[in-house]
Each structure stands twice: as C-alpha cells, then as structure tokens.
Amino acid sequence: MSWWVEDQLKSALLTDLRPIIPEGYFELESNKLQLDASLDKTGHLSKELSWGTAAGRLGHSTYFKNTAIIAPRQLSAADVLMNLGMLVAARASYQACSNVKAHADSLKVFDGNAEKVALQLKEEQIPQLELNVRGALTQYLRHLSKEEAAPYLSMLKTEDLIELGLRVRMRDKVLSWVAKNLGAIVVSVVTALAIALFLSWLGIPH
C-alpha cells in the first residue's frame, strides 16, 4: 500500500478517536522503542516500531476493553488502528531482522535466528496482517461518506470493492447485459435460424 495513503488513513483514524486517546499517548516513554543505531541509522524503523506498537495497543484496548459509549464509526476505526498498528510494527521488525542478518553476514557471525524470524514475518505474519487490515478497513469505509472513503479505496482489492458495492463481478455484468438485451438476442437468433432454413430450402450453401 502507498505510504502517503497509509499516512492519510492514520490521520483519519486518530482524528476519529481523538476524544478517547489519552493526552500525549504516543509521546509516552513506554511507547518509545529504540533499535540499535547500527541497525537503524536514520531512526525511521524505531519510529515505525514505536508507533505501530502503540497504535496496536490503543486500538486493541479501545475495541475490546473500552467501557465508554463510543460511536460505531469510532469502534470500527479502533479495529483498523489495531490491525494497522500491528502491521506497521511487523514490517519494521522484518526490516530490523533483515538488517541484523546483513550485519551478521558482514561480520561472518551467527545472526541469532534473525533470518528465520524475518522469513516468518514476511511469509506468514505480514500477509495475514495485511488481510486483517483490508477486512477492518472495508468495514470502516461503510461509516464514511463517498468523498471521505475515496482516498483509501486504492488500499483494497477487487473482492473488497465488490463487497462494498463499488464494483460488479464480471459474471453479474454479463448476466445484467444478457437480461437487458435478451429480446434483441432472441430476435437475432430467430432471424438467423429463419435465414438458414430459407437458404437450405433454396438449396443454397450457407
């Protein structure tokens, strides 16, 4: 998914949940996870890991443990935030493990199973989390206006758009076309048969 679309989605989710997010929540020391500088020279992975972990925790507690009365849109936003946060953290963890592997290879030392963890994240956890995000996002978009939802449709796949009623299955398109043009089709078939029979009666090959 495009990072700029994802950033817009993060902003939308946090805006919806602003009334129930504790003051300075994402700046709390408990939410700051720091990777070694040798593995994260720019600090980007640390920021992603911190935000993802904090967002996942916040979304989970809001969705499953919140006792306050909140709007359905906010509850759905919490579901997306939980899954998106876990996905962001998993991607950062994957990149960190890959960096550990590369660093260990350069030193010709054991990578501490970093390669295995990276492979598991890439092949199992990240694909599942992406699926979870799409599922939660599909439900969240039901609470948005057409204009509000538009920026995030690119994050969905065809089957999600079909579920939202924004795209029609090819089979349904064909059936709809046949239903609309059934009379013309029948006339064409009957005409073709009549012509074929007439040519046969005249002995003219067809």
N, C-alpha and C positions, 0 to 999 in steps of 0.2 A: 504494500500500500504506500502511496506517496506520503512523504514526511510532512509536506505542508498541509495536506488534507487531514492527516492524523493530528497535527498541531491544532487545527481548527476544531476538530472533534474534541480534543482535550479541553479547549477553552469553553466550548458549548456545554460539556458535561459539568465542569466546575462552576459555570455560571448557573446552571440549573440547581446545583447542590450547594451553592454559596450559603444559603441560610442555615445549613446544618453542618458546615465544615468548621471545626474549631479554629479560632483565631491563630494565624501563624502556623497552621498544621504542617505544611510542607517544609517549614524552616526549622522544625524541632530537631534537636541533636540526635534523637533516637531514629529519625528518618534519614540521617545523613550516612551513607555508606561510601567508604573511600577505598578504591583499589590502589595497589602499589603504583607509583609513578612510572615504573619500568613497563607496566602493562597498559597504562592509560596516560600517555604523555599529555594529551590535551585536556583531560578531565571529563571528557564527554561521556565515557562509559560509566563513570561514577555518578554523574548527574542522572543518567538514564536509569541506572540500577536503583538509585535513591528514590527517584520519582515513581518508578514502576512499583517498587515495594510499598511505598507509602500509599499510592493510589489503590493498589490491590487490597491493602489492609482496610483503607477507608471505605472502598466500595463494598467489601465483604461485610464489615460491621454495619453499614447502613442498610444493606439489602437483607441481611439475616438477623441482625441483633437490634436494630433501631426500634425504640418504643414510642417515639413521637409519631404523630399523624403527618404523613407526607403525601404529596400528590402522586398519582400513578406515573406521571412523567418523571418525577424525581426518583421513584423506585426503579424505573427502567433505566434511568441514567446511572444509577448506582451499580446496576448489573453490568452495564457496558464498562464503567470505570474499573470495576473489579477485574474483569477479564482483560481489558486493555492494559491495565497496570501489570498484571502477571505476564502478559505477552512482552511488554517493553522490558521488564526485568529479565525475562528468559532470553531475549535477544542480546541484551547487554552481557549476561552471564556466558552465553555462547561465544561472543566475541572475546571476552576475557579469557575463557578457557583456550580458545584458539591462539591467543597471544601467549599464554603460558606454554602451550605446546611448541610454538615457534621459538620462544626464548630458550626452552629446554633443549630443543634440537640444535640451536646455535652454540650452546654450551656442551652439547653431547652428554646430557644427563637425563635421568628418568623424569618424565613430565608429571608424575604423581596421578596418573589416570586422567589427566586433563583432556586428552584426545577422546577417550571413551565418553566422558561427560559431555563434551562438545557434540559428539556424534549423536548421543541420546537426545540432547536438546534439539538438534537440527532435524532429526528424523522422526521423533516421537512427540516431544512436548510442544515445540513451536507450532507444528502443523495443527495439533489439537487445539491449542490456544487461539490460533487464527480462526479456526472453525467456530470456537466459542464466541469470539468477538463478533463474527459475522451474524451468528444467531441472535446474540444480545442486541446488536445494532439494528437488525431487521425489526425487532420488536420496538426498540426505542424510536425508530423513524415513524412508527404508526402514531406517535404522540406529537409529531412535528407537522407544521404546515408544509405544503408543497415547496415553498420557497426556502424554508429552513432546512428541509431534508436534502435539497438538490446537491449541495457540496459533497455529501457523503455517499451518494449513490455509486460513485466510482470504486468504493471500497467493497461493494457487494458483487456477487456473481449472478449469472443469469437466473439460476433457480431461486435466489433470494428476491430478485426483481419480480419474478413470476408470482412468488408468494405475496408480495406487496401489491400485486395487481398492476405493476408498471410495465410488464412485458407479457406477451401472449405466447404460449407454446406453439411451435410450428404445426403440430397436429391440429390444434384448435384453430389456427389460422386457415389451414386447408379446409377443415370442416365448415368453418364460417363462410369461406369463399364458395364452397360447393352449395351450401344452403341458399346463399344469395343468388347464385347463378343456376340453380337446379332446373328452372324452367327452360332457360336457354340451352342447357346441356341436353335435356330430353329432346327438345326440338331438333338440335343438331344431329343427335344420334338417329332419331326417326327419319330425318331428311336423308342422312347418309345411307340408311338401310333401304329407303324407298328408291333412291337413285341406283343403288347396287342391284336391287331386284329388277328395276326397269331395264338396266343395261343387260342383265342376264336374259331377260325376256326377249330383247332385241338380238341377243347373241353377240353382243359387243364385249370384248375382254375388258376387265376393269381391275 
